[in-house]
Amino acid sequence: MTGTPYPPAPKHLRAACGHPDGHLTSFGSRATLQVYLDDHLVYRNDADSYRLPPATAQDGPGGGP
């Protein structure tokens, strides 16, 4: 865990819980998404369906989970 309080966006995580595939439909800012990635609350797969490391998950096309 990052040791810092979570951004005020838990609604995004609750919405993902309701999505059939668990996808984030929105996530607020890139900083909020990075906190979620760093704390392993969300992840992003690459083209081969492998999980990208949190440090590079926002790089490249799409820039999101």
C-alpha atoms as an extended CHARMM CRD file, in Angstrom:
* protein
*
        65  EXT
         1         1  MET       CA              0.0000000000        0.0000000000        0.0000000000  PROA      1               0.0000000000
         2         2  THR       CA              1.1500000000        3.5160000000       -0.6800000000  PROA      2               0.0000000000
         3         3  GLY       CA              0.6430000000        4.7140000000        2.8810000000  PROA      3               0.0000000000
         4         4  THR       CA             -1.2980000000        7.7210000000        1.6390000000  PROA      4               0.0000000000
         5         5  PRO       CA             -5.0600000000        8.0460000000        1.8570000000  PROA      5               0.0000000000
         6         6  TYR       CA             -6.9590000000        6.9830000000       -1.2010000000  PROA      6               0.0000000000
         7         7  PRO       CA             -8.2480000000        9.6550000000       -3.5200000000  PROA      7               0.0000000000
         8         8  PRO       CA            -11.9270000000       10.4160000000       -3.0310000000  PROA      8               0.0000000000
         9         9  ALA       CA            -13.0180000000        8.1640000000       -5.8770000000  PROA      9               0.0000000000
        10        10  PRO       CA            -14.1490000000        4.8250000000       -4.4070000000  PROA      10              0.0000000000
        11        11  LYS       CA            -17.2670000000        5.1110000000       -6.5670000000  PROA      11              0.0000000000
        12        12  HSD       CA            -15.0850000000        4.0630000000       -9.5090000000  PROA      12              0.0000000000
        13        13  LEU       CA            -14.0850000000        0.8620000000       -7.7400000000  PROA      13              0.0000000000
        14        14  ARG       CA            -17.6770000000        0.1520000000       -6.7020000000  PROA      14              0.0000000000
        15        15  ALA       CA            -18.8060000000        0.6330000000      -10.3070000000  PROA      15              0.0000000000
        16        16  ALA       CA            -16.1420000000       -1.8420000000      -11.4720000000  PROA      16              0.0000000000
        17        17  CYS       CA            -17.5240000000       -4.3930000000       -9.0180000000  PROA      17              0.0000000000
        18        18  GLY       CA            -20.8550000000       -4.1150000000      -10.8240000000  PROA      18              0.0000000000
        19        19  HSD       CA            -19.3730000000       -4.4410000000      -14.3280000000  PROA      19              0.0000000000
        20        20  PRO       CA            -19.7470000000       -7.9790000000      -15.7530000000  PROA      20              0.0000000000
        21        21  ASP       CA            -16.0020000000       -8.1670000000      -16.4990000000  PROA      21              0.0000000000
        22        22  GLY       CA            -14.8560000000       -5.9820000000      -13.6000000000  PROA      22              0.0000000000
        23        23  HSD       CA            -13.7150000000       -3.1330000000      -15.8380000000  PROA      23              0.0000000000
        24        24  LEU       CA            -13.3070000000        0.4220000000      -14.6590000000  PROA      24              0.0000000000
        25        25  THR       CA            -15.7070000000        2.4660000000      -16.7360000000  PROA      25              0.0000000000
        26        26  SER       CA            -14.1470000000        5.6840000000      -15.4290000000  PROA      26              0.0000000000
        27        27  PHE       CA            -11.3840000000        6.3740000000      -12.9560000000  PROA      27              0.0000000000
        28        28  GLY       CA            -11.0560000000       10.1180000000      -12.4410000000  PROA      28              0.0000000000
        29        29  SER       CA             -7.5410000000       11.4290000000      -12.8730000000  PROA      29              0.0000000000
        30        30  ARG       CA             -4.3720000000        9.6580000000      -13.9540000000  PROA      30              0.0000000000
        31        31  ALA       CA             -3.0480000000       10.1900000000      -10.4230000000  PROA      31              0.0000000000
        32        32  THR       CA             -6.0370000000        8.3330000000       -8.9640000000  PROA      32              0.0000000000
        33        33  LEU       CA             -5.5360000000        5.4990000000      -11.4210000000  PROA      33              0.0000000000
        34        34  GLN       CA             -1.8290000000        5.3120000000      -10.5470000000  PROA      34              0.0000000000
        35        35  VAL       CA             -2.6490000000        4.9310000000       -6.8440000000  PROA      35              0.0000000000
        36        36  TYR       CA             -5.0390000000        2.0880000000       -7.6890000000  PROA      36              0.0000000000
        37        37  LEU       CA             -2.3930000000        0.4600000000       -9.8980000000  PROA      37              0.0000000000
        38        38  ASP       CA              0.3850000000        0.8500000000       -7.3200000000  PROA      38              0.0000000000
        39        39  ASP       CA             -1.7630000000       -0.7450000000       -4.6170000000  PROA      39              0.0000000000
        40        40  HSD       CA             -2.8130000000       -3.5740000000       -6.9560000000  PROA      40              0.0000000000
        41        41  LEU       CA             -6.4950000000       -2.6820000000       -6.7560000000  PROA      41              0.0000000000
        42        42  VAL       CA             -6.6620000000       -2.6000000000      -10.5620000000  PROA      42              0.0000000000
        43        43  TYR       CA             -4.4550000000       -3.8780000000      -13.3480000000  PROA      43              0.0000000000
        44        44  ARG       CA             -4.0710000000       -3.5830000000      -17.0950000000  PROA      44              0.0000000000
        45        45  ASN       CA             -3.3240000000       -6.4280000000      -19.4770000000  PROA      45              0.0000000000
        46        46  ASP       CA             -1.0690000000       -6.1130000000      -22.4980000000  PROA      46              0.0000000000
        47        47  ALA       CA             -1.9240000000       -7.5010000000      -25.9400000000  PROA      47              0.0000000000
        48        48  ASP       CA             -0.9620000000      -11.0310000000      -24.8060000000  PROA      48              0.0000000000
        49        49  SER       CA             -3.1920000000      -10.8220000000      -21.7070000000  PROA      49              0.0000000000
        50        50  TYR       CA             -0.2570000000      -10.5390000000      -19.2940000000  PROA      50              0.0000000000
        51        51  ARG       CA             -0.5400000000       -8.0020000000      -16.4880000000  PROA      51              0.0000000000
        52        52  LEU       CA              1.5450000000       -4.9040000000      -17.0030000000  PROA      52              0.0000000000
        53        53  PRO       CA              3.6020000000       -3.6620000000      -14.0530000000  PROA      53              0.0000000000
        54        54  PRO       CA              2.0210000000       -0.6560000000      -12.2920000000  PROA      54              0.0000000000
        55        55  ALA       CA              4.9200000000        1.5910000000      -13.3170000000  PROA      55              0.0000000000
        56        56  THR       CA              4.1950000000        1.1390000000      -17.0300000000  PROA      56              0.0000000000
        57        57  ALA       CA              0.4770000000        0.3190000000      -17.0980000000  PROA      57              0.0000000000
        58        58  GLN       CA             -0.5160000000        3.8390000000      -18.1800000000  PROA      58              0.0000000000
        59        59  ASP       CA              2.0550000000        3.9880000000      -20.9750000000  PROA      59              0.0000000000
        60        60  GLY       CA              1.1300000000        3.2780000000      -24.5580000000  PROA      60              0.0000000000
        61        61  PRO       CA             -2.2060000000        3.2030000000      -26.3640000000  PROA      61              0.0000000000
        62        62  GLY       CA             -5.2600000000        3.6890000000      -24.2220000000  PROA      62              0.0000000000
        63        63  GLY       CA             -3.4070000000        4.9350000000      -21.1830000000  PROA      63              0.0000000000
        64        64  GLY       CA             -5.8350000000        3.2810000000      -18.7890000000  PROA      64              0.0000000000
        65        65  PRO       CA             -6.8140000000       -0.0410000000      -17.3280000000  PROA      65              0.0000000000
